[in-house]
Amino acid sequence: MQYRTDRSGRPISILGYGCMRFTQSGGRIDLEKAEKEILAAFREGVNYYDTAYIYPGSEAALGEILQRNGIRDQVNIATKLPHYLLKNRDSAEKYFAEELRRLQTDHVDFYLMHMLNDVKTWERLTELGVPEWLAEKKKAGIIRQVGFSYHGNAEMFCRLLDSYDWDFCQIQYNYLDENTQAGRKGLLRAAEKGLPVIIMEPLRGGRLVKNLPKEAQRLFDEYPVRRSPAEWAFRWLWDQKEVTCVLSGMNSLEMVAENCRAASEAQAGEFGEEDRQLLRDVVQAINAKIKVGCTGCGYCMPCPKGVDIPGTFAAWNRRYTDGLAVGLREYFMCTALRKDPTSPYRCVGCGKCEKHCPQNIPIREELKKARNALGGRLTEMVGRVTRMIMKY
C-alpha cells in the first residue's frame, strides 16, 4: 500500500474504503460479508474508512466490525454531519453523539460537513454556531480534523475553501469529470492551500467500468499496457500528487484484492503522454452521446442571475451517457439543493455567457433544452419543497 499524508503529516492510504455500498441481505447489511472485506482491506494497509450519518446501517456496521476486531485505533474513521437536518447548535451535538454511539468510539478522525454545496449554507451554519462547536470538539480531541464533501462547480468550491480554515476536503473527480464539478481547478486550489483531497466517485458510480461503449472497451483491450478499466481510472487519479486518498465502495474480496494491488504499485507521475492520450480517447468514446459540448471551463461564469451553466450542462450530458436517474440526481444536487438555487429557469437571456464561451455554444437555447430534459417545472417544485424542509 502506498501512503500520502494528512495536514498533520500522518500517513493516509491512497486507497480508502467507501462504506456506503455494503452488501445488503434481507434489507439489512450483511455484516459477516462486510467484515471479511474490511479486514481484507485492513490487512493490505487500508487505513481510511468513510461513512455518513444517512448511509443506512453503515456507521453501526463499521463501528461493530472495528470494535470487535480491536482495530479501531489503527484506522481513521471519516463520517459526516447531516447539517441539512440542523435546527440549532444542540442539533449538531445530538447527531454527533448518535454517530459516536453507532461507531462505538470516543472520537472521529475526519469529520465532514456532508454535501456542503455553497457558501450561503455555510453562512447559515455559522449563524447556528457550528464553527464554535467544531472548535470545542477539536480542542477536546473528539474531532481530529474538519472538512466538507462537495458537489457543485469549481467557482463555488474555491469560495468554500476560503470560507473556513478547513483541514481537508472531499470531491467527485475522475478522468471523465476532469473539468466538471470541482474538477482539476478545485483539486489544484485545495492543494495550494495545503489541504489533503479525498476523492469520491472515482469510477462514476461504476460507469467507467460497467457498460462502457464498445469503442471505449476496444481502446483498453488493444492498448499495450493491460489493465482493467477500474485500474486505469484509479491510476489516473494516483498519478496526480495532489490526490491524497481515493475512495472505493468495495463489496467483494476480489475487488478489495485488485484495488489494493494497484494501490501498492501506483506512483504519482507514472503516466506518460500515451497513457493520458488513451484516456482522452476513451472519454471521447464515452461522450459520443453527449448533448452539448461543454468542457466545464467556466468562462461563461459567473452568471448575473446565478445560473450554474456548467453544472446544468454536465447533468444534461450525464442524463444521456449515464441514464436519467443519474442525470436528475446531479442536476438536483448542483442546482436545487442550494440556499440560492442555480436553476436554468433563472436565466433572463442576457447573453453575457455566450460572449465568453470558447466553444461558441448557444447557451441560452441549450439551457432551455437542458431544463426540459431534466424534469422541467416538476424538478423546480421538488427542489423548492426540499429547501423548505431543509430550512434553506
C-alpha positions in Angstrom: 0.0 0.0 0.0 1.2 3.5 -0.8 0.6 6.4 1.6 0.3 10.1 1.4 -0.2 12.4 4.3 -2.9 14.4 6.0 -2.4 18.0 7.2 -0.7 16.9 10.4 1.7 14.7 8.5 0.1 11.3 9.4 0.1 8.6 6.7 -3.2 8.1 4.8 -3.6 5.1 2.5 -4.1 6.2 -1.1 -7.0 3.7 -1.3 -9.8 4.4 1.1 -12.8 2.2 1.9 -16.2 3.8 1.0 -18.7 2.2 3.3 -21.9 3.4 1.6 -22.3 0.3 -0.6 -22.0 -2.6 1.9 -23.9 -5.7 0.5 -27.5 -5.9 1.7 -29.3 -9.1 2.7 -32.9 -9.1 3.6 -33.0 -5.3 3.8 -30.0 -5.2 6.2 -26.2 -5.0 5.8 -24.6 -8.5 5.5 -22.3 -7.9 8.5 -20.4 -11.1 8.1 -19.6 -10.4 4.4 -18.7 -6.7 5.1 -16.4 -7.8 8.0 -14.4 -10.1 5.7 -14.0 -7.4 3.1 -13.0 -4.7 5.6 -10.5 -7.0 7.4 -9.0 -8.0 4.0 -8.5 -4.3 3.2 -7.1 -3.6 6.6 -4.5 -6.4 6.3 -3.5 -4.8 2.9 -2.9 -1.5 4.6 -6.1 0.5 4.0 -6.4 2.9 7.0 -9.2 5.3 5.8 -12.9 4.3 6.2 -15.6 6.7 5.0 -19.2 6.5 6.2 -22.0 9.0 6.9 -25.0 9.5 9.2 -27.5 9.0 6.4 -26.0 5.8 5.0 -28.5 3.2 6.3 -26.8 1.0 8.8 -23.3 1.9 7.7 -21.9 3.7 10.8 -23.2 0.9 13.1 -21.8 -1.8 10.9 -18.4 -0.2 10.6 -18.2 0.5 14.4 -19.1 -3.1 15.2 -16.5 -4.5 12.9 -13.7 -2.3 14.0 -14.5 -2.7 17.7 -14.8 -6.5 17.9 -11.6 -6.9 15.9 -9.7 -4.5 18.1 -8.5 -2.3 15.3 -10.3 1.0 15.9 -7.2 2.9 16.9 -5.2 1.6 13.9 -7.5 3.2 11.3 -9.1 6.5 10.5 -12.9 6.9 10.6 -14.4 9.6 8.4 -18.1 10.4 8.9 -20.3 13.3 8.2 -22.6 15.8 9.9 -26.0 15.9 8.3 -26.0 19.7 8.5 -29.2 19.9 6.4 -31.1 18.5 9.4 -29.8 21.0 11.9 -32.2 23.4 13.6 -29.7 24.8 16.1 -26.3 24.1 17.7 -27.8 21.5 20.0 -28.9 19.5 16.9 -25.2 19.1 15.9 -24.4 17.8 19.4 -27.4 15.3 19.2 -26.4 13.9 15.8 -22.7 13.7 16.6 -23.4 11.9 19.9 -25.5 9.4 18.0 -22.7 8.9 15.5 -20.2 8.2 18.2 -22.6 5.6 19.7 -23.1 3.9 16.3 -19.3 3.9 15.6 -18.5 2.7 19.2 -15.8 5.2 19.5 -14.9 8.3 21.5 -13.6 10.3 18.6 -13.8 10.8 14.9 -10.6 11.3 12.9 -12.1 13.1 9.9 -15.4 14.9 10.2 -17.1 16.3 7.1 -20.0 18.7 6.5 -22.0 16.5 4.3 -22.8 17.8 0.8 -21.8 21.4 1.7 -22.5 22.8 -1.8 -22.5 26.6 -1.3 -21.2 29.5 0.8 -24.7 30.5 1.8 -25.3 27.2 3.5 -22.0 27.5 5.4 -23.1 31.1 6.5 -26.3 29.6 7.9 -24.3 27.0 9.8 -22.0 29.8 11.1 -25.1 31.6 12.4 -26.1 28.5 14.2 -22.7 28.4 15.9 -21.3 25.3 14.2 -17.7 26.7 13.8 -17.5 27.3 17.6 -19.0 23.8 18.2 -16.4 22.3 15.9 -13.6 24.2 17.6 -14.6 22.9 21.0 -14.6 19.3 19.7 -11.2 19.7 18.1 -9.8 21.2 21.3 -11.0 18.2 23.2 -9.6 15.8 20.6 -13.1 14.4 19.9 -12.9 15.6 16.3 -9.4 15.5 14.9 -9.9 17.1 11.5 -12.7 19.0 9.9 -13.6 19.1 6.2 -16.5 19.0 3.8 -17.8 17.0 0.9 -18.8 18.8 -2.2 -21.0 18.6 -5.4 -21.0 21.7 -7.5 -18.9 23.9 -9.7 -15.3 24.9 -9.3 -16.1 28.6 -8.6 -18.2 27.8 -5.6 -15.8 25.2 -4.4 -13.0 27.7 -4.4 -15.1 30.2 -2.4 -15.9 27.5 0.1 -12.3 26.7 0.5 -11.7 30.3 1.6 -14.7 30.4 4.0 -13.1 28.5 6.9 -9.8 27.0 8.0 -10.6 23.5 6.7 -8.3 20.6 7.3 -9.3 18.6 4.2 -12.0 18.3 1.6 -13.7 15.6 -0.5 -14.7 16.0 -4.1 -16.1 14.0 -7.0 -13.3 13.6 -9.5 -12.3 11.1 -12.2 -11.0 11.2 -15.8 -14.5 11.8 -17.1 -15.1 14.7 -14.7 -11.7 16.4 -15.0 -13.3 19.7 -15.9 -16.8 19.4 -14.2 -17.8 19.8 -10.6 -14.8 21.0 -8.6 -12.6 19.4 -11.2 -8.9 19.8 -11.6 -9.2 23.5 -10.9 -10.6 22.8 -7.5 -8.1 20.0 -6.8 -5.2 22.3 -7.5 -6.7 25.1 -5.5 -7.1 22.9 -2.5 -3.5 21.6 -2.9 -2.3 25.2 -3.0 -3.9 25.7 0.4 -2.2 22.6 1.7 -5.4 20.6 2.0 -5.5 16.8 1.5 -8.1 15.9 -1.1 -10.2 12.8 -0.7 -11.7 11.6 -4.0 -15.2 10.1 -4.3 -16.9 8.6 -7.4 -13.5 7.6 -9.0 -15.5 5.2 -11.2 -18.5 7.5 -11.7 -20.7 5.1 -9.8 -19.4 2.2 -11.9 -20.0 4.0 -15.2 -16.2 3.8 -16.0 -16.3 0.0 -15.6 -19.8 -1.3 -16.4 -21.4 -0.9 -19.8 -18.6 1.0 -21.4 -19.2 1.8 -25.1 -17.7 -0.9 -27.3 -15.2 1.6 -28.7 -14.0 2.6 -25.3 -13.6 -1.0 -24.3 -11.7 -1.7 -27.5 -9.3 1.0 -26.8 -8.4 -0.6 -23.4 -8.2 -4.0 -24.9 -5.8 -3.1 -27.6 -3.5 -0.9 -25.5 0.0 -2.4 -24.9 -0.3 -2.0 -21.1 -3.0 -4.3 -20.0 -5.1 -3.0 -17.1 -8.8 -3.3 -16.2 -10.9 -0.2 -16.8 -11.1 0.3 -13.0 -7.4 0.2 -12.5 -6.9 2.8 -15.3 -9.3 5.0 -13.5 -7.6 4.7 -10.1 -4.1 5.1 -11.5 -5.1 8.2 -13.4 -6.0 9.7 -10.0 -3.0 8.4 -8.1 -0.8 9.8 -10.9 -1.6 13.2 -9.6 0.3 14.1 -6.4 -2.5 16.4 -5.3 -4.8 13.5 -4.7 -4.5 12.1 -1.2 -6.9 9.2 -1.0 -9.3 7.6 -3.4 -12.5 6.0 -2.0 -13.8 2.8 -3.4 -17.1 1.1 -2.4 -15.6 -2.4 -2.4 -18.1 -5.1 -1.9 -16.3 -8.2 -2.8 -13.0 -9.8 -1.8 -11.9 -9.8 -5.4 -12.4 -6.1 -5.7 -10.5 -5.5 -2.5 -7.6 -7.6 -3.8 -7.5 -5.9 -7.2 -7.7 -2.4 -5.8 -5.1 -3.0 -3.1 -2.7 -4.5 -5.6 -3.0 -1.4 -7.8 -2.6 0.9 -4.7 0.6 -0.9 -3.8 2.1 -0.3 -7.2 0.9 3.2 -8.3 3.1 6.2 -8.1 2.5 9.9 -8.8 3.9 10.9 -12.1 4.0 7.4 -13.6 1.7 8.2 -16.6 3.3 9.1 -19.9 1.7 11.1 -22.7 0.5 7.9 -24.4 -1.3 6.8 -21.3 -3.0 10.2 -21.0 -4.0 10.2 -24.6 -5.6 6.7 -24.2 -7.9 8.1 -21.5 -8.7 11.2 -23.6 -9.7 8.8 -26.4 -11.8 6.8 -24.0 -13.5 9.9 -22.8 -14.3 10.8 -26.4 -15.8 7.4 -27.0 -17.9 7.6 -23.8 -19.1 11.1 -24.7 -20.3 10.2 -28.2 -23.9 10.6 -26.9 -23.5 13.9 -25.1 -25.9 16.7 -25.9 -23.8 19.8 -25.6 -20.0 20.2 -26.0 -19.4 22.0 -22.7 -16.0 21.3 -21.3 -16.7 22.9 -17.9 -14.1 25.6 -18.4 -16.3 28.1 -16.6 -15.6 31.1 -18.9 -19.3 31.6 -19.0 -19.4 32.2 -15.3 -20.5 33.9 -13.1 -24.0 34.3 -14.5 -25.6 37.6 -13.4 -28.6 35.7 -12.2 -26.7 32.8 -10.6 -27.4 30.0 -13.1 -24.9 27.2 -12.8 -24.4 26.8 -16.5 -21.6 24.2 -16.5 -23.4 22.2 -13.8 -26.6 22.1 -15.7 -24.9 21.1 -18.9 -22.9 18.4 -17.1 -26.1 16.9 -15.6 -27.8 17.1 -19.0 -25.0 15.2 -20.7 -25.0 12.6 -17.9 -28.7 12.1 -18.4 -27.8 10.6 -21.8 -24.4 9.0 -21.0 -25.3 7.5 -17.6 -29.1 7.4 -17.5 -32.0 9.6 -16.5 -31.7 8.9 -12.7 -28.0 9.8 -12.6 -28.6 13.0 -14.6 -31.5 14.1 -12.4 -29.5 13.4 -9.3 -26.6 15.5 -10.4 -28.9 18.3 -11.6 -30.8 18.3 -8.3 -27.6 18.5 -6.2 -26.0 21.1 -8.3 -28.9 23.5 -8.8 -31.8 22.8 -6.4 -30.0 21.8 -3.2 -28.6 25.2 -2.6 -29.8 28.1 -0.4 -29.8 30.2 -3.5 -31.0 28.0 -6.4 -28.9 28.0 -9.5 -31.6 26.6 -11.9 -31.6 27.5 -15.6 -35.1 28.9 -15.0 -33.4 31.9 -13.6 -31.9 32.7 -17.0 -33.2 36.1 -18.4 -31.5 35.7 -21.7 -29.0 38.5 -21.4 -26.4 36.6 -23.5 -23.4 37.6 -21.4 -22.3 34.0 -21.1 -22.3 33.4 -24.9 -19.8 36.2 -25.4 -17.2 34.4 -23.3 -17.8 30.7 -24.4 -14.7 29.4 -26.2 -16.9 26.6 -27.6 -19.4 29.0 -29.2 -22.3 27.2 -27.6 -25.7 28.9 -28.0 -26.0 28.7 -24.2 -29.4 30.4 -23.8 -31.1 28.0 -26.2 -29.3 24.9 -24.8 -30.3 25.8 -21.3 -33.9 25.7 -22.3 -33.4 22.2 -23.7 -31.5 21.1 -20.7 -34.1 22.2 -18.1 -36.9 20.5 -20.1 -34.9 17.2 -20.4 -34.2 17.3 -16.6 -37.7 17.4 -15.3 -38.8 20.9 -16.1 -41.1 22.6 -13.6 -41.6 19.4 -11.7 -37.9 19.4 -10.6 -38.2 23.0 -9.7 -41.2 22.3 -7.4 -39.5 19.3 -5.8 -36.4 21.5 -5.2 -38.5 24.2 -3.6 -40.2 21.8 -1.2 -36.8 20.2 -0.3 -35.3 23.6 0.5 -38.3 24.4 2.8 -37.9 21.1 4.6 -34.2 21.6 5.0 -34.8 25.3 6.0 -32.6 26.7 3.3 
